[in-house]
Every structure is written in C-alpha cells, then in structure tokens.
C-alpha cells in the first residue's frame, strides 16, 4: 500500500480508537437515517395532501422550534452528561415515530396531525447536533477534532443519500406504515447504542453544594461568547447559512422538485441525495485530517462559494444541471460547517462546552425564519428572484463577516487557522 494513502487511512481511523466515538457514530448513523427518511416523507405527504406550499414551510419551520431551548439542554449536558440526554431524546423520537405509524395504520393521519407531532419532536431534534458535537469535543484530542467532526458528519451526509432514497422508495412502493415501522426501528437501534457513549467525565463529576440556576448559567454563556471575537464570528456565520442558504436544500426541496423540475418522489429523492453526496465527499476530505487551508479561512471561502452556486441554481431549469449544482453546494457546505464547529470547540473552555454549543444551535432559527419569508416571496416575486435575493445577500454578508472579524477568522496567524 502506498505510503501517503496508508497515512491518510490511519488519520481517518484515529477517531475510532476512542471507544465512545465508535458507539456514538453508530447511534448517530441510525438517528440520521431516520431523520432524513422522516423529513422527506412527511414533507411530501403534507405538500400532496394539503396542496399548500405555505403549510409545507410551516411543517419545515416546526422542525427547528426547539433551537430556543437547546442552550438549556446544553446546560443539562454539562451537568449530567450527554449519555443521559441521548437516551431520553432518542427514546422520544422512537415514540413519536410509532405514533405516526399507528395513526397511518388506522387511516387517522392528516397534515394537521403531522404538524402536531412535528411540533413535539421539533422541541428536541435541533439539540441532537449540539449533543453530538459537544460529546466529540469532550472525548477527542484537539488535533483530531476536524477529522472526528468530518467523520461524524458522514452519518448525516450518508443518511441524506441512502435515507432519502430509501424513504422515498419505501413510501412509493409500500405506503406510510412500512416506512414508519422502519423509522421506528432505526430510532430504537440508536437508543441501544447511545447507552454506551461516554458519560460525564470523572474529573467534572464533582458534587456541588450549590448550583447556579440554569438562567445564570445561560447568562454566563452569553457573556463568555460576547468576550470572544472568534465565537461571535462563527455564530454569525452559522445563522447566515441557516437563514439564506439552507432553505433551498432542505425545506423547499419538495417545492423545487414539483414546481421547478416537475419530477415526482423519485426526483425529490435524487435532488436531496445529490446535495448529500456532495456533502459526504466534503466530509471524507475533512475526515482525512489533511485539509491545510486553515479552519477559519476554509469556512469563509466555502460559504462564499456556496452562495455563488445558489445564484447559478436559481435560474436553472434543467434537472441534471440542478442536481450537479446541488452536489457542488453540498461539498462546500461540509467545508463550511465542519471547520466552523472545530473552530468553536477549540475556542471553548470545557466547562462552557455544552451551553455554548447550545447557543450555536440557536442559529438554526435562521432556517425556519428563512423558510417562512421565502414562501410568501416565492408566491409574490417567483422562485428565481427569491433565490437570487437570498444568495446575493448571503454573499455580501459573508464578505462583511470576513472583514469584521478578520483578525480572529481570516488572518493566517489567528488561532482559528492553526489546526489545519
């Protein structure tokens, strides 16, 4: 085996030497597959049964309502450990999926009941990413963070390919009940493997005679982030891409498939899988731990390219070209978001890890806001104009962030660029 390839393979395998990461990766893979199958199938169901793009974007927005409480779940993770939170949340995912399957079996399922269940699940789902990243920050050494985060991202990227295609295929062939039985089983598998991830570190498991209130902890987290320019910059980037970029690769995909390209469920699955395939390629590149651009610079450059690709995607009416552009956008999305998480985790002191990553999840609120604004805009000025407006604003804001926090994120000597 050639020397360079052997070195790359060794770097990619290094995070799996940590026992907790092996169990976490398997549990996250099952959860991610279930997430993607669920979002795609229910989004299509709501759109077809209701015929309303507004109801579709409401459903999509409800997936992220829990971002408001993610800082408190981060505080809970800092206090009791992430194994407990993983078991509780993933058990609740399985219960919600079983509820959908039961309603579908008795033919009681409606778009409104789907939205009701989505409201419940949306309270906890956004925090899943925070818990994954915080646990990786707890268990992996600093020089393996980018690699471990890239490999972790493979769980969600592969899920958007296989989970989306499998979900659309099972739904089209067998209907709602079989697909939701499959989703429930995946959540149960995730629950099982989550029982073996690392708990609270022994050195942090100190008995406190008195604890500050969660609100005091949250106030401390805000003050902590405000005092670190690199965290302010990365938080701003996270909100920006959720607000202006992600709506076109997540919540609006059913509309794009049906109204722009005039394709059915299989076409929707292809669009979703193309973005995910590109993201998977990006995660593989980062997982080799051979990415030397610098994490701060990488996320800024990748975000600029992402918005440029969306400018091209908006006017595109050829399906194959649209699939190709989405694949390229997925690639640069990984090169943006994985370094963003790595920069944050390296900058955060351990005692603040959960609550600050919880604050980062607040940025996800940009996605439902972006979706809710995009729906009426598409009805008013059209899809192409909406896409050009969003991508133009995003590119301008990316340049502004690079200028505002250049010393913390762009300069070659900045700590954000010292770990590859």
Beta strands, then each sheet from edge to edge (+ up, - down):
end
